[in-house]
Amino acid sequence: MNFSAISRVHTFILCAVIFGLIFSCGCISESSVSENTSPTEDTNLPSPPEEISDGLQDIITTGLEKTGIPGLLIEISTPEWIWSSAAGNASISPNVLATPDMRFIIASVTKSITSTAILKLSEEGKLSLDDTIDHWLPEEIAEKIPNSSRITIRQLLDHTSGIADYNEDEIIRTEYPKPDLPVPYQYGMWQGINASPLFEPGSDYEYSNVNYILLTLIIDQAAQTPYEDYITRAILVPAGMDQTFVHRTNSIPGPHMGCPGEEYVDGELPDFSNLYIQFDRGAGDIVSTTSDMNRFHLLLEDAKIISPESLQEMKTINKMDYGLGYGGITNSSMNLTLWGHTGGYPGSYTMWYYWEEEDTALTINMNSLGDIGGANREILIPIISYIQQQE
């Protein structure tokens, strides 16, 4: 079986490069979200005028035809309207039509939520971003990490720690034939630790999911509750993200986007959404919807989940345009600044952006078959240009 699929390694950075080429040619209560903001306030916004809806639908339908991508979910939330739609198939073996309310694996967009949790703990005085990781990690782990007494939490967040990544293909190959036997996060964590160091802490950049696995262990300790519980109680519940959860089974409940493989096996394509993803704890293990992810993004950018100062910390980007679990893309000629993250998982690809100049959130999930690189050219950029033309 061919397990090759879009990798989550450098997914945000690759998208930034594509943009450049195209354009130049403990428990926290609900009170932790501002009392002045209702988590459901955006649901009262109307749909856009019919001609705008039709134009946007034409873009995604045509984009799928040009790229060969099987299916797509999208929501765009502006200050004036919300447009939620779908096109194509959520599954192609068997055929299941995509619908706007479907859940999907957000993959590496999880990192932005994990980073938000760390920043909340920092605001609470439970840790400092400049603490070294040997202060927080279990001794048996810290002593095996080269430079653990010099690597900071901040360097885990922005991938400048020098800690290596795991081998995702190997993990998927191990888990897929045994769907009832999850690969634990420790497996990939030790792969990365044993392959480290890649460089001196702070001297370079290398995207590594293992950084975020280690961050969950720090959350466990600093919050005195498991990462899964803290994320849920501190972020998901107060933000009103009731369709979002940390994935801990080998199936996604309810209607959801499939994650198709590239080759048929016994007449059917494998579906990688039917896997445990515990191996990606804190780095890619959250399931959500386009609506929930836009809600989170708008609250985040409005400093209703973390403080303005913490948000600015997230937006302090390094030479690879990557901040603390967050990235930025700017094009001055188009008056365009996008903040967010992308997420690649076998059979699935997610774009999660906040368009600063328009105060607009945009989330897209699609099957990662076909020309995924072309999705920027044929779907994302035409959508942005179309919305600008309506002004």
N, C-alpha and C positions, 0 to 999 in steps of 0.2 A: 504494500500500500504506500502511496506517495503522501507523506505527511507535510510536504512543503506548503507553507502559507505565509501570508504577510506577517513579518515579525513585529513585535511591539518595541524592539530595540530601535531607538532613534525615531520613532514614529512622528513625534512633534517636530523634530529637527528636519526630517525629510520634507514635511509639509512646508516648513519655512523656506527651504531651498526651492521647492516647486513654485511657491509664491514669488520668490525673487526672480526666478527665470522668466515666469510669465509676465510679471509686471514690468520687467525691464526690457524684455523684448516686448474618675468617679462618676456619679450620675449627675447630670445637669438637667434642670427642669426646662420647660418650654420658655421660661422667662429669659433664657440665654439668647433668644432672638428678640429683637427690640419689641417692646409692647406696642409701639406705634405702627407695627407692620403685621398685617394678617397674613399667615402663610398661604391663604387662598385668595388674596386680593386680586391677582391677575386673572382669575377665572371669569371675572366680570367684563373683561375686555371683549369687544365684538370681533367677528371675523373681518378680514379685509374686504373692501369692495370686490364684487364679483369679477371685474376685469383683472384685478390684481391676483386674485386666487387662480383664475384661469391661466394667467401668464406664468405664475410660479409652477403650476401643475404641468404646463407645457415644457418648462425647463427640465424638471426632474424626469418626466416621461422620455423626452428626447435624449437626456443625458444617459439614461439606462440603455437606450437603444444604441447609442454611440460607443459606450464603454463595454457593453456586454455584461454588466453587473445584473444579477437576477432580481434583486429587490432592495427597497430603500424605505426608511422611515424618516420623517423630518418634522420639526416644529420650529417656527420662527416667532419670537415674542418681541414686539416693538412696544413703545409707549402708547400707540394708538390701537393696535390690533394683534391678535394671535392667529397664526395659520398653522394648522396641524394636518398632515397628509401622509400618504404612502403611495407607493407604486411598485408594480411587479410582484414577485413572490417572496414570502418569508422562507419557504422551503420549496425545493425543486425535486425532491425525491422522498415522499410524494409532493405534488404541487399543492401549496397552501398560499393563498393570497395574503400579502402584507396588509395590515390595518394599522392606523395611526397609534392606537393605544397599546400596541404590543411591547412586551418587555424585551430587553436584550442585555448581553454582557458588555459592560462599558469598558472592560479591559483596563488599559493604563490610565484612563481618566480617573480611575480609583485613586491614583497618586495625589490628585488635587484634593480629594476628600481626606486622605490620610494626612497630608500636609496641613490642612485646615485644623484637624484634630490636634496635631502637635502645637500649632500656634495658639489654640485655645488653652492648652495646658501651660504654655508659656505665659499667657495673660493671667492665668490663675496663680502664677508663681510656683508651679509644681516642677518646672524644669527651665533651663535656659538653652537657647539655641546654640550657645557656645560651650555648653557642657561637653566634655569628652565622653565618648560612648562607653568607655570602660567603667564609668561611674554608674551606668544604668543597665548594662547587659549582664546576664548571669555570668559568673566568673569563668565557668567552663567554656563559654563561648568567647568572651572578651579575650581570654588568654591565647586563643587560637587565631585571633585576627591581628595580622601585622599592623603596627602603628595604632592600635586601639586607644592608647593613652594620648594620642595626638589628633585622632579623627574626631570631629565635632558632629553634633546632631545636624547643624546647618550643612555640613559637607555631605551627609547622607541625603539630605533633602535636595541638594542641587547637583548630585552625582559627581562631586569632586573628591570623594573619599579615597579613591584608588582601589575599592573593593570590586572584584570581578562579578560578572553575571552568571546565572545558571545556564544549562543547556536545555532550552524549551523543547526542542525536537525530541530529545531523549526522554524527557519527562512525559510528553504526549504519547510516545511509542510505548512507554512502560504502562501508562494508565489505560489507554484506549482498549486493549484486549481484555481488561479486567474492570469493567464499569462499576462494579460494587466495591472496589478496593482503591480508595483515594491515595494519591501520593502526598505524603505530609509535606508541609512547608520546609521542614528541616532538611529534606533531601536536597532541594535546590539551594538552600542557604549554605549547606556545607560544600556544595560544588563551588559556589562563588568564593567562600572563605578560603578553601584549599587552593584556589587558583590565584589568590591575592599575594602581594600587592601588584597592581598594575603601574602605580606611580606613587610618588610622595603625596600625602594628603594636601589638597589645595593647589597642587601644581599643574593639574590638567583636568580633563573632563572625560568621563566614560559612563554612558547610560547603563545602569545596572538595577534590575529588579530586586536584587539581594539587599540593596540599600534600604528599600521600603519594607522588606520582610523584617529587617533589623529594627526599623522604626516601630513596627507593631509590638516588638518585645519591649521597647522603651515605653510605649503607651501602656502596655500591661502593668509595668512597674510604677510609672508616674501617676496613672489614674487609679491604681489599685483595683482595677477591674479589667477583664479581657478587652482587647482591641475591638472585638465584634460588638460588645455591649456598649463601650464608650462611643463608638461611631454612631450607633443607633440612637442612644439617649442624648448625646451632646449635639448631634447634627441632623440626622435624618428625621427624627420625630419633631423637634422644634421647628424645622424648616417645612413641615407638612409634606414630606416626601414619602407618602404612604404606599407607593408602589415600588419602593427601593429597599434593598436588603443585601446583607453580606451573604453570598452564595455558599451554602454548605450541604447541598445534596447533588446527586448526579442527574437532576432534571430541573428545568425551570417551570414552575407552576403556571397554568393559564396560557393564553395565547402569547407566543413569543417568536422572535426571529431565530431561525435556525442558523447553524454555523457549518455550511456544507464543505466537505472535502473536495478534492480535485479529481478523484478517480472513483468510478463505480466499483463496488464490492458486492458480489452476488446480486447484481441488478439494482442496487441502491447506492446512493452516495452516503458516506459516513456523515454523521451529524455531531460535531464537536461541542454543541451546546449540551449534549448528554454526558458530560464529564464533571466530576468534582474538580473544582479549581482551588482547592485548599493550598496547593503548592504555590499559589501566587498571593499569599496573605498580605494584604495592604498594598500590593502592587497592581492587582488586576482582578480582584475577587468580588466585585459589586455588580448586581443586576439592577437595572432601572428602566425608565421610560424617557422619551424625549421631553415630555411635559415636566417631569420631576427634575430632570437635569437642567432645564432652563430656569425653573423656579430657584433651584440652588444657586445657579450662576448669578441671577439678578440680585438675590439676597446677599451673596458674597460680595459682589461688586458695589453694592450699596452699603457695605460695612455693617450689615445687620446680623452677621454670623460671627465675624471677628472684627476687631477694631480697625479704624483706618490705618493705624500704625502697623498692625499686623498684616493688613492687605498690602501695604507698601513693601513690607519685607518679602512677601510672596512675589511681588513684581520687580524685585531687584535682580535683574537677569545677568548671567555671565556671558562669556564670549560666544556661547552657543545659543544665545537668546532664551536660556532656560533659567528660571528663578527657583523658588522653593515649591516644587511640584506644580509649576505653572510656567507658561511661556508667553512670549509676546512677538507679534509680527507687525511691522509698520511699513506702510507705503505712502510717503508724503504726497506723491503726485495724484493719488486717488483719495487723499484725506482719509486714510484707512488705518485703523489700529485694531488688531484682533488679539484678545487674550484667551488663553485656554490650554487645551491639551488634546492630543489624539490618542486613540487606543486601538492596537491591533491584536487580534486573537485569531487562532486558526478558524477561518470561515467567516470572520466578522471584522468590520472596521468602523470606528466611531470618530466623528469630528465634533468637538465641543468648544464653541467660541462665544465670546462676548465682544460685540462690535462697539467700541468705545464711543465713537462719534455719534452713533445713532441710538445709544443706550438700548441695544438690541441683543437678545440671546438667540443663538442658533445651534441646534443639535441635530446631527444626521447620523443614522446607523445604516449600514448596508452590508450585504453579503460580500465577502472579499474574494469573489471570483470575478474574472474579467479584468478590465484595465483600471485598477484602483488608483494609480497615479493620474489617470485621465479624469477621475472624479473631481479633482480640483479644477481642471480646465473646463470640463463639460457641465459641471453641476454647481460647485461652490462659487466660483468666480462669476458665472452668468447670473446667479441669484443675487449676489452683492451688487453687480452692475445694474440689474433690473430694479432693485429697490432704490438705488441712487437716482435712477431715471424718473421715478415716480414723484420726486420732490419738486 
